[in-house]
């Protein structure tokens, strides 16, 4: 059983910059299988990884433009949150 972890408010860009999100996004876009044990000891990274995978499956553009997060991808993620397609 996973213990409750401390939560914090994180903006969309902060989530999208995390290494776990980037990894999940890349794996989702390339069609790699879900790694169920990815980040199993860090629940926040686990959530970021899963959100990245989902966005990677839904959004066909790049995650970053140069070093900056692609604003189109950020808008897509915001809409997916709003429509509860991604939690």
Phi, psi and omega in degrees: 000134180275132178286154175295135180252159176292140179253160176211154177284128178230130178285166181301316181294324177297318177297316185290341179274347183292146181299322181295319179297314181300316178298312179299318180300312181297318179293323178295316181292328181271359176079017178291153179293148176298130175266100185297333182264008180296128176058036185295342181258005178222098188296325179295318177293327177298315177298315180298318179300312182294320177296319178298318178299315181298315179296321178299328178283333185264326188252125184263004178268181179284152177283324182232151172242107190069233178262353183267149176294134177297121182295331176295319178293320179296318178296319179298318178294318179300317179293322178295322175296314183298320181274002178061029172281330173233135180258000000 
